[in-house]
Amino acid sequence: MEKKIDYELMDQAEVLALTLFGPHAECEHIEAVYERLVANQQLGLSLASAITVH
């Protein structure tokens, strides 16, 4: 089954990854932050901890 992408969260993940990793941010960084944002949202947790995944 294909996962549904939440584009608002993906945009947020991109901003957070670029803020944290700067010009060294890669697609893998953005995807990891996005996955964390989705998990946090599903668990009812704050989105603020998403950038601690690396």
Z-matrix of the N, CA and C atoms (Angstrom, degrees):
N
C 1 1.439
C 2 1.534 1 108.77
N 3 1.296 2 115.65 1 137.01
C 4 1.458 3 121.40 2 -179.57
C 5 1.523 4 110.69 3 -81.39
N 6 1.338 5 115.76 4 136.18
C 7 1.462 6 120.00 5 179.37
C 8 1.521 7 110.00 6 -76.18
N 9 1.329 8 115.85 7 141.11
C 10 1.463 9 121.11 8 175.41
C 11 1.525 10 108.26 9 -83.53
N 12 1.301 11 117.00 10 129.11
C 13 1.460 12 121.80 11 -178.88
C 14 1.521 13 109.39 12 -92.18
N 15 1.311 14 115.53 13 129.50
C 16 1.462 15 122.00 14 174.08
C 17 1.533 16 105.81 15 -91.71
N 18 1.310 17 116.36 16 102.72
C 19 1.461 18 120.56 17 -172.81
C 20 1.526 19 112.82 18 -66.99
N 21 1.322 20 117.00 19 -27.93
C 22 1.468 21 119.87 20 176.83
C 23 1.536 22 109.33 21 -66.57
N 24 1.337 23 116.47 22 -43.40
C 25 1.462 24 119.83 23 177.17
C 26 1.526 25 111.18 24 -67.68
N 27 1.324 26 116.81 25 -35.40
C 28 1.470 27 120.10 26 178.79
C 29 1.526 28 110.03 27 -64.22
N 30 1.323 29 116.74 28 -41.82
C 31 1.468 30 120.46 29 176.53
C 32 1.523 31 110.67 30 -61.04
N 33 1.325 32 115.54 31 -43.25
C 34 1.457 33 120.95 32 178.93
C 35 1.528 34 110.36 33 -63.14
N 36 1.322 35 116.77 34 -41.72
C 37 1.464 36 121.65 35 179.25
C 38 1.518 37 110.85 36 -62.43
N 39 1.324 38 116.53 37 -40.80
C 40 1.463 39 119.98 38 179.22
C 41 1.528 40 110.97 39 -63.29
N 42 1.321 41 116.31 40 -44.73
C 43 1.467 42 120.59 41 179.21
C 44 1.526 43 110.39 42 -61.97
N 45 1.335 44 116.64 43 -46.14
C 46 1.465 45 120.39 44 -178.96
C 47 1.527 46 111.19 45 -63.62
N 48 1.325 47 117.48 46 -43.75
C 49 1.466 48 120.99 47 -179.64
C 50 1.521 49 110.83 48 -64.57
N 51 1.314 50 116.95 49 -42.64
C 52 1.463 51 119.77 50 179.32
C 53 1.524 52 111.33 51 -67.75
N 54 1.335 53 116.57 52 -34.29
C 55 1.463 54 120.58 53 177.55
C 56 1.524 55 110.26 54 -65.88
N 57 1.309 56 116.09 55 -43.64
C 58 1.463 57 120.63 56 -176.41
C 59 1.524 58 112.81 57 -77.94
N 60 1.323 59 117.47 58 -47.42
C 61 1.460 60 121.59 59 -173.18
C 62 1.522 61 113.96 60 -98.43
N 63 1.324 62 116.52 61 -9.82
C 64 1.460 63 121.02 62 178.50
C 65 1.516 64 112.23 63 58.26
N 66 1.323 65 117.06 64 -139.34
C 67 1.458 66 120.14 65 -176.44
C 68 1.528 67 112.90 66 -69.00
N 69 1.317 68 117.23 67 -7.57
C 70 1.468 69 120.58 68 179.72
C 71 1.529 70 112.32 69 -91.49
N 72 1.327 71 116.80 70 -0.78
C 73 1.468 72 120.86 71 179.77
C 74 1.524 73 109.36 72 -64.70
N 75 1.308 74 115.20 73 132.83
C 76 1.461 75 121.64 74 178.16
C 77 1.523 76 108.60 75 -119.17
N 78 1.311 77 116.26 76 170.12
C 79 1.467 78 120.99 77 -179.82
C 80 1.526 79 111.09 78 -55.14
N 81 1.321 80 116.58 79 -36.89
C 82 1.460 81 120.55 80 -179.84
C 83 1.533 82 111.68 81 -63.13
N 84 1.331 83 116.63 82 -36.42
C 85 1.459 84 120.50 83 177.25
C 86 1.533 85 110.18 84 -64.31
N 87 1.311 86 115.56 85 -46.73
C 88 1.465 87 120.80 86 -178.89
C 89 1.526 88 110.19 87 -63.19
N 90 1.334 89 117.04 88 -43.22
C 91 1.457 90 120.76 89 179.82
C 92 1.525 91 111.56 90 -64.26
N 93 1.320 92 117.30 91 -39.54
C 94 1.466 93 120.68 92 179.28
C 95 1.527 94 111.12 93 -65.89
N 96 1.327 95 116.24 94 -42.18
C 97 1.459 96 119.59 95 178.03
C 98 1.530 97 109.46 96 -65.39
N 99 1.321 98 117.14 97 -40.96
C 100 1.468 99 120.83 98 178.67
C 101 1.528 100 110.74 99 -60.73
N 102 1.318 101 116.89 100 -46.91
C 103 1.464 102 120.44 101 179.63
C 104 1.528 103 110.80 102 -59.98
N 105 1.321 104 116.01 103 -37.99
C 106 1.461 105 120.04 104 178.55
C 107 1.530 106 110.78 105 -68.89
N 108 1.337 107 117.36 106 -40.07
C 109 1.465 108 120.63 107 176.94
C 110 1.529 109 110.78 108 -60.27
N 111 1.320 110 116.24 109 -43.41
C 112 1.466 111 120.74 110 179.54
C 113 1.528 112 109.96 111 -63.40
N 114 1.340 113 116.40 112 -46.51
C 115 1.468 114 120.30 113 179.87
C 116 1.528 115 110.76 114 -61.65
N 117 1.319 116 116.64 115 -44.70
C 118 1.463 117 120.12 116 179.37
C 119 1.526 118 110.83 117 -61.28
N 120 1.319 119 116.59 118 -42.02
C 121 1.459 120 120.71 119 -179.85
C 122 1.529 121 110.64 120 -63.68
N 123 1.325 122 116.92 121 -42.32
C 124 1.457 123 120.93 122 -179.80
C 125 1.525 124 112.13 123 -65.88
N 126 1.329 125 116.15 124 -32.51
C 127 1.466 126 120.87 125 -179.36
C 128 1.525 127 112.64 126 -89.88
N 129 1.320 128 116.88 127 -2.35
C 130 1.452 129 121.07 128 -179.79
C 131 1.519 130 113.15 129 74.06
N 132 1.337 131 116.61 130 23.96
C 133 1.446 132 121.88 131 -179.86
C 134 1.519 133 110.87 132 -92.89
N 135 1.314 134 115.40 133 165.20
C 136 1.450 135 121.54 134 177.29
C 137 1.529 136 109.72 135 -65.02
N 138 1.306 137 115.82 136 147.60
C 139 1.464 138 120.16 137 176.53
C 140 1.526 139 111.67 138 -80.79
N 141 1.333 140 116.44 139 -9.42
C 142 1.462 141 121.31 140 -175.67
C 143 1.525 142 113.17 141 -65.16
N 144 1.316 143 119.07 142 -27.94
C 145 1.467 144 120.88 143 -176.06
C 146 1.525 145 112.99 144 -83.47
N 147 1.297 146 118.69 145 1.77
C 148 1.463 147 121.66 146 -174.22
C 149 1.526 148 113.03 147 -64.74
N 150 1.307 149 118.71 148 -26.97
C 151 1.454 150 119.49 149 -176.35
C 152 1.519 151 113.27 150 -86.03
N 153 1.306 152 118.36 151 8.39
C 154 1.461 153 121.28 152 177.34
C 155 1.517 154 111.74 153 -93.67
N 156 1.329 155 118.26 154 12.45
C 157 1.465 156 121.51 155 -174.35
C 158 1.518 157 114.23 156 -77.76
N 159 1.306 158 118.57 157 -19.48
C 160 1.463 159 120.14 158 -173.35
C 161 1.512 160 111.51 159 -86.73
